[in-house]
């Protein structure tokens, strides 16, 4: 009976230790940011943030979450590298040019963020682990004047000059 209690206590200790999330102290972040800029053939603009996190206390395998304009997204951890990725899309008509702020939270920060959202408090009052700024330069929607229109205009002008020159020569 005592042996089963020891085994049960050991399993309980292992379970509690594995469930407790590590916190990252003073993270050092390197990141790459991408946005879609060609709006001619797409319906949505894609935003992608890839980043690596190194914690001073050596914490690894963190569960991270991102808050982008009030939408909470999971930060997906790469299997190949120690990096994370956050991606989202916005409709072409709603994606404005400018800065987008991504607030990254660990488990504790995510819990505080969800609590603030449930109670109706300002989500910006919760301190993120770190932030990333994504600069979206805007989306190219095509030329103001289509090339077909310019070609037709040039053809009409050439015909007019040729016709008027012909009329002057015949007169």
C-alpha positions, 0 to 999 in steps of 0.5 A: 500500500505504501509503495502504491502511494509513493508511485501515485505521489511521484506521478502526481508530482510529474503531472503537476510539473509538466502542466505548469508553464514556464515563464519567459524572463526578459525575452530577446526577439528576432523577427521577420514580417511579411504582408501581401502587397499585390491586390490585383488577384487576391481577395484577402491580404495576408499578414505573417510574422515569424519570430524567435524567442530567447529567454534569459532564464532559458525557458523553452517550448512556451505557449504563446498567444498573439493579440492583433486588433482585438483578435486573439490568435495562437502563435504556432511553434515550428517543428524545424526551428525554435521559431514561432509564427502568427498569421492572419488575413484581412479583407482587401477593402478593410486592410489599411496601410500603416502599422499593425501592433502584435502583442505577444502573451505567454500563458499568464498574460493570456489568462489575464487578457481573457479575464480583462476581455470577459470583464469588459476591461481594456485589453491594452491594460494587460502587459504583453511579453513583447510586441511586434510592429508590422508595417503594411505599405498598402496594397497595389490595386492596379494602374489608374488607367488601364493599358487597353484604354491608353492603346485605344486612345493612341489609335484614335489620335493616330487615326485623327491625325492621319485623316486630318492630314489626308483631308488637307492634302485633298483640299 
